[in-house]
Amino acid sequence: MIAVYKRELKSFFQTMIGNIFLAFLIGFVGFYFTMYNLNYGYNFFSYALSSATLILVFVIPILTMRSFAEERKNKTDQLLLTAPIKVTSIVLGKYLAMVTLFLMACLVFCVCPLIIKTMGTAHFRIDYLAILVFFLIGCFFIALGMYVSALTESQIIAAVSTIGIMLVFFFMSAFLGLLPQSASGNLIGLLIIIALMCLLIQNQIHSWLVTGAVAGLVLLVIFTWYFIDNTAFENMLVTFLTHFQFLDTLSQIADSYVLKLSDLVLLLSTGGLFVFLTIQSIEKRRWS
């Protein structure tokens, strides 16, 4: 894993991707820091950081699009897959290299509260907590982008797909307003989600028998529950998807100065899930 990690981290600066990533990320956050904290005199860096999160939609795909798609297209992934090294080590090595690059930018952000302190009152606990959450959100999006990259050999498709999925998270509030409130509408929405999950399972294991068994069991439970108490399905999708408004976690710190532990645990576990799915996707290709 260490060898893969060093190779990936070194390649970021050999191809200028690392420099472009850091320049855009630090420059964009620095713009909001200058505007809110230096010009307007607002003494919470967390507010500027929360306002600058949209830049992640554009810089994270630049970082993740080549993680597996480029090697798959150039057939150089065969060298890694046939090497005496575990797939888990390959994926973690690449992931940690990207996380390290993102961490470099976050360490630069740690200087901003100190600059605010030189001009007056600073709120170190809130600001550094916001930087930590910003880092964890970035780690989640990196895991997401890496998984998308593992599904295709086109860097463009990987980047565009990652941007599209990230935009769903950024505009989750508006998206939730379009969801049905009725029990029947939520049932239909739930069936669509189950169908997508079954396609994901089938893509991973290539066994229609197992996929059909899982789908049949889940559908049996859902329809039984619906006929027993269909009122429980009212606003179910909104209630469920509200927990995945990860960017609201950072906004809560900036606006209300609070952080829910449950939101943090869900953020970490969801990011870990995408790392796991990437490992399974590469593992499937290794033995196919």
Secondary structure as UniProt FT lines:
FT   HELIX           2..14
FT   HELIX           17..32
FT   HELIX           33..39
FT   HELIX           45..51
FT   HELIX           53..55
FT   HELIX           56..64
FT   TURN            65..68
FT   HELIX           69..74
FT   TURN            75..76
FT   HELIX           77..81
FT   HELIX           87..109
FT   HELIX           111..119
FT   HELIX           124..150
FT   HELIX           155..170
FT   HELIX           172..176
FT   TURN            177..178
FT   HELIX           183..205
FT   HELIX           208..228
FT   HELIX           230..233
FT   TURN            234..235
FT   HELIX           236..241
FT   HELIX           242..244
FT   HELIX           246..255
FT   HELIX           261..287
//
